[in-house]
Amino acid sequence: MKQPTKAIICAAGLGTRMLPQTKAMPKEMLPIIDRPSIQFIVEQIVAAGVKDIIIVTDNNKKALEDHFDRNDDLEAKLRSGGKVEYADEIKRISELANFIYIRQKGSPKGTARPVLNSRHLIGSDEPFFVFFADDFFAADVPWPVQLRDAYNKTGKSVISMIKTDDDGTKKYAIADIDDNSVSDNLFRIKNLIEKPGPEKVDSRFASVGGFLLTPDIFDLLVQEKVGIGGEILLADSIAELVKKDEVYGCFIEGDWYDTGNPLSYAKTFIKMAIQDSRFGSEIKEYIKDIIK
């Protein structure tokens, strides 16, 4: 089967839940220790064999382009000052992939809009990844690799999933799955409903973190059916695809992180900080002292 070599990162959101910080800084550039959160996503995408990363942005997102671009003057100053490891690192980041930036256009907006805006860059016969810029998994096997492996078993679209609680049914698209598994963590999807609430679904399996989609999803996306909130939603088109073809859900082996609001961002920062091989032990002791 043709392997995915392109990924779309949806990064056009205003980041209103993180104001006033995001007034001048894109939420995707909020740091986790010494790396912006979007870099954690990019590095894992590249590990899955992706060569072209399409980042769909809006205004006030120039910092994203600058971060993944070369800066010859800065590199030269770092090298002349003996800080070669820093120069090498920023050069490495710029060479991770071929970065393509497009502006989100069209109305109504929603999670399907960035994918539609990127359609002309996706071949008619190639599978592709879609990720959101404010949540990701940390795992021994990068989660895009896990999605790719699931796709190679099924040949169909795959969504990444976690188990959630009643509150999660109000925040995420919830999947109903077939009891017969392809493997321990891979199941066929029977239905997908955007933010249904606990009263409307029995399932507590949430779609988070992204998708590996086959190009037939575009036939449904172009219909631009409006969902909740007056938006066109990727989950709604995937739910339509489920009725026409097989779609699978992969429970990702790893820790899921959300940086989209202040509390979840703080939790992400703290947890990843204490797991950092450079600073983790000191931070743990510092936290213990604060609690005391």
C-alpha positions as CSV (number, residue, x, y, z in Angstrom):
1,M,0.0,0.0,0.0
2,K,1.0,3.6,-0.6
3,Q,2.6,5.0,2.6
4,P,1.7,8.4,4.0
5,T,4.4,11.0,3.4
6,K,2.3,14.1,4.0
7,A,0.7,15.5,7.2
8,I,-1.6,18.4,7.9
9,I,-1.2,20.3,11.2
10,C,-4.3,22.4,12.0
11,A,-2.8,25.6,13.6
12,A,-5.3,28.4,12.7
13,G,-7.0,28.7,16.1
14,L,-7.0,32.0,18.0
15,G,-6.0,30.4,21.3
16,T,-8.6,32.4,23.2
17,R,-8.5,30.1,26.2
18,M,-4.9,31.0,26.6
19,L,-5.3,34.8,26.5
20,P,-3.6,37.2,27.2
21,Q,-0.5,35.1,26.5
22,T,-1.7,34.2,23.0
23,K,-2.4,37.8,22.0
24,A,1.2,38.1,20.8
25,M,2.4,34.5,20.8
26,P,0.7,31.6,18.9
27,K,-0.5,28.9,21.3
28,E,1.4,26.4,19.3
29,M,4.7,28.1,20.4
30,L,4.0,27.9,24.1
31,P,7.1,26.1,25.5
32,I,7.4,22.7,27.1
33,I,10.7,23.3,28.9
34,D,12.9,24.4,25.9
35,R,10.7,23.4,22.9
36,P,7.4,24.7,21.6
37,S,4.6,22.3,21.9
38,I,4.2,22.0,18.1
39,Q,7.8,20.6,17.8
40,F,6.8,17.6,19.8
41,I,4.2,16.8,17.2
42,V,6.5,17.5,14.2
43,E,9.3,15.3,15.5
44,Q,6.9,12.4,15.9
45,I,5.4,12.9,12.5
46,V,8.8,12.8,10.9
47,A,9.5,9.5,12.7
48,A,6.5,8.0,10.8
49,G,8.2,8.8,7.4
50,V,6.5,12.1,6.6
51,K,8.4,14.3,4.3
52,D,6.0,17.2,3.7
53,I,4.3,18.9,6.7
54,I,1.4,21.3,5.8
55,I,0.8,23.8,8.5
56,V,-2.6,25.6,8.2
57,T,-2.4,28.9,9.9
58,D,-4.2,32.2,10.4
59,N,-2.8,35.7,11.0
60,N,-0.4,36.2,13.9
61,K,1.4,32.9,13.3
62,K,4.7,34.1,11.8
63,A,6.6,32.7,14.8
64,L,5.7,29.2,13.6
65,E,7.4,29.8,10.2
66,D,10.4,31.4,11.9
67,H,10.9,28.5,14.3
68,F,11.1,25.9,11.5
69,D,13.1,28.1,9.2
70,R,16.9,28.5,8.9
71,N,18.5,31.5,10.6
72,D,22.0,31.7,9.1
73,D,22.9,34.9,11.1
74,L,21.9,33.3,14.4
75,E,23.7,30.0,13.6
76,A,26.9,31.9,12.7
77,K,26.8,33.9,15.9
78,L,26.3,30.8,18.0
79,R,29.2,29.0,16.3
80,S,31.5,31.9,16.6
81,G,30.6,32.1,20.3
82,G,31.4,28.4,20.8
83,K,27.8,27.4,21.2
84,V,28.0,24.8,18.5
85,E,25.4,22.4,20.0
86,Y,22.7,25.2,19.9
87,A,23.6,26.0,16.3
88,D,23.4,22.4,15.3
89,E,20.0,22.0,17.0
90,I,18.3,24.9,15.3
91,K,19.7,23.7,12.0
92,R,18.4,20.2,12.7
93,I,14.9,21.6,13.4
94,S,14.8,23.4,10.1
95,E,15.7,20.2,8.2
96,L,13.2,17.9,9.8
97,A,10.8,18.1,6.8
98,N,9.6,20.2,3.9
99,F,7.4,22.8,5.6
100,I,4.4,24.2,3.7
101,Y,2.4,27.0,5.1
102,I,-1.1,28.0,3.9
103,R,-3.7,30.4,5.4
104,Q,-7.0,29.0,6.5
105,K,-9.7,30.3,4.2
106,G,-13.5,29.8,3.9
107,S,-16.5,29.8,6.0
108,P,-18.0,28.2,8.0
109,K,-14.9,27.3,9.9
110,G,-14.3,24.1,12.0
111,T,-11.9,21.2,12.2
112,A,-12.7,20.2,8.6
113,R,-11.7,23.5,7.1
114,P,-7.9,23.2,7.3
115,V,-8.1,19.8,5.7
116,L,-10.2,21.2,2.8
117,N,-7.8,24.1,2.4
118,S,-5.0,21.5,2.0
119,R,-6.7,19.3,-0.5
120,H,-4.8,20.5,-3.5
121,L,-1.6,19.4,-1.9
122,I,-2.8,15.8,-1.3
123,G,-2.7,13.3,-4.1
124,S,-5.9,11.5,-5.1
125,D,-4.5,8.1,-4.1
126,E,-2.4,8.9,-1.1
127,P,-3.2,8.5,2.6
128,F,-2.3,11.5,4.8
129,F,-2.1,12.4,8.5
130,V,-4.1,15.2,10.2
131,F,-3.1,16.5,13.6
132,F,-4.2,19.4,15.8
133,A,-1.4,21.6,17.2
134,D,-2.4,21.7,20.8
135,D,-2.5,18.0,21.8
136,F,-0.1,15.1,21.4
137,F,1.0,11.8,22.7
138,A,4.4,11.0,24.3
139,A,5.2,7.3,23.7
140,D,8.1,4.9,23.2
141,V,6.7,4.3,19.7
142,P,5.7,7.6,18.2
143,W,2.0,7.8,17.9
144,P,2.0,8.6,14.2
145,V,4.0,5.4,13.8
146,Q,1.3,3.5,15.7
147,L,-1.3,5.0,13.4
148,R,0.7,4.0,10.3
149,D,1.1,0.5,11.6
150,A,-2.7,0.3,12.1
151,Y,-3.3,1.5,8.6
152,N,-0.9,-1.1,7.2
153,K,-3.0,-3.8,8.9
154,T,-6.3,-2.5,7.6
155,G,-5.7,-0.4,4.6
156,K,-8.4,2.0,5.9
157,S,-8.6,5.3,7.8
158,V,-7.5,5.2,11.4
159,I,-8.2,7.5,14.3
160,S,-6.2,7.7,17.5
161,M,-8.2,7.1,20.7
162,I,-8.1,7.1,24.5
163,K,-10.5,6.1,27.2
164,T,-12.2,9.1,28.8
165,D,-14.9,9.8,31.5
166,D,-18.3,11.4,31.5
167,D,-16.8,14.9,31.3
168,G,-14.8,13.8,28.3
169,T,-17.9,13.0,26.3
170,K,-18.7,16.8,26.4
171,K,-15.2,17.7,25.1
172,Y,-14.3,15.1,22.4
173,A,-15.8,13.1,19.6
174,I,-16.9,9.7,21.1
175,A,-16.5,6.5,19.2
176,D,-18.6,3.4,19.4
177,I,-16.4,0.4,18.5
178,D,-16.9,-3.2,17.4
179,D,-16.2,-5.8,20.1
180,N,-14.2,-7.9,17.6
181,S,-10.7,-6.4,17.6
182,V,-8.1,-6.6,14.8
183,S,-5.5,-6.6,17.6
184,D,-5.3,-5.7,21.3
185,N,-5.6,-2.0,20.6
186,L,-7.2,-1.8,17.1
187,F,-11.0,-1.9,16.6
188,R,-13.4,-1.1,13.9
189,I,-15.5,2.0,14.4
190,K,-19.2,1.7,14.4
191,N,-20.1,5.4,15.0
192,L,-18.4,8.7,15.9
193,I,-20.3,11.6,17.5
194,E,-18.9,15.0,18.3
195,K,-19.3,16.0,21.9
196,P,-22.5,14.0,22.6
197,G,-22.5,14.2,26.4
198,P,-22.8,11.2,28.8
199,E,-26.6,10.8,28.4
200,K,-26.4,10.2,24.6
201,V,-23.7,7.5,24.4
202,D,-22.7,4.4,26.3
203,S,-19.1,4.5,25.0
204,R,-16.3,6.4,26.8
205,F,-13.8,6.1,24.0
206,A,-12.6,9.5,22.7
207,S,-11.0,10.5,19.5
208,V,-8.0,12.7,20.3
209,G,-4.6,13.4,18.9
210,G,-5.2,13.0,15.2
211,F,-6.0,10.8,12.2
212,L,-4.5,8.9,9.3
213,L,-7.1,9.3,6.5
214,T,-7.6,7.9,3.1
215,P,-8.3,10.4,0.3
216,D,-11.9,9.3,-0.1
217,I,-12.7,11.5,3.0
218,F,-12.6,14.5,0.7
219,D,-15.8,13.4,-1.1
220,L,-17.6,13.9,2.2
221,L,-15.7,17.0,3.4
222,V,-16.6,19.0,0.2
223,Q,-20.3,18.7,1.2
224,E,-19.5,21.1,4.1
225,K,-22.3,19.8,6.3
226,V,-22.7,22.1,9.3
227,G,-22.5,20.5,12.7
228,I,-22.7,21.7,16.3
229,G,-21.6,25.2,16.8
230,G,-22.3,26.1,13.2
231,E,-19.0,24.6,12.1
232,I,-17.9,21.9,9.6
233,L,-16.4,19.1,11.7
234,L,-13.9,16.5,10.7
235,A,-15.6,14.0,13.1
236,D,-18.9,14.4,11.2
237,S,-17.4,13.5,7.9
238,I,-15.6,10.5,9.4
239,A,-18.9,9.4,10.9
240,E,-20.3,9.5,7.3
241,L,-17.3,7.5,6.1
242,V,-18.0,4.8,8.7
243,K,-21.4,4.2,6.9
244,K,-19.7,3.7,3.6
245,D,-16.5,2.0,4.4
246,E,-14.4,0.6,7.2
247,V,-12.8,3.0,9.7
248,Y,-10.6,1.9,12.6
249,G,-9.8,3.2,16.0
250,C,-6.3,2.7,17.5
251,F,-5.9,3.0,21.3
252,I,-2.5,4.7,21.5
253,E,0.1,3.3,23.8
254,G,1.5,6.3,25.6
255,D,0.6,9.4,27.6
256,W,-1.8,11.9,26.0
257,Y,-1.2,15.7,26.6
258,D,-3.4,18.7,26.0
259,T,-2.0,22.2,25.9
260,G,-5.2,24.0,24.8
261,N,-6.2,25.6,28.1
262,P,-4.3,26.9,31.1
263,L,-4.9,24.0,33.5
264,S,-4.1,21.2,31.0
265,Y,-1.1,23.1,29.8
266,A,0.2,23.5,33.3
267,K,-0.3,19.8,34.0
268,T,1.5,19.0,30.7
269,F,4.4,21.2,31.6
270,I,4.8,19.8,35.1
271,K,4.5,16.1,34.0
272,M,6.9,16.4,31.1
273,A,9.3,18.5,33.3
274,I,9.6,15.8,35.9
275,Q,10.1,13.2,33.2
276,D,12.9,15.2,31.5
277,S,16.2,13.4,31.8
278,R,18.1,16.6,32.3
279,F,16.1,18.3,35.0
280,G,13.5,15.8,36.2
281,S,15.1,14.7,39.4
282,E,15.8,18.3,40.6
283,I,12.3,19.4,39.6
284,K,10.8,16.5,41.6
285,E,12.7,17.6,44.7
286,Y,11.7,21.2,44.1
287,I,8.0,20.2,43.9
288,K,8.3,18.2,47.1
289,D,9.8,21.3,48.8
290,I,6.9,23.5,47.6
291,I,4.3,21.0,48.8
292,K,6.0,20.9,52.3
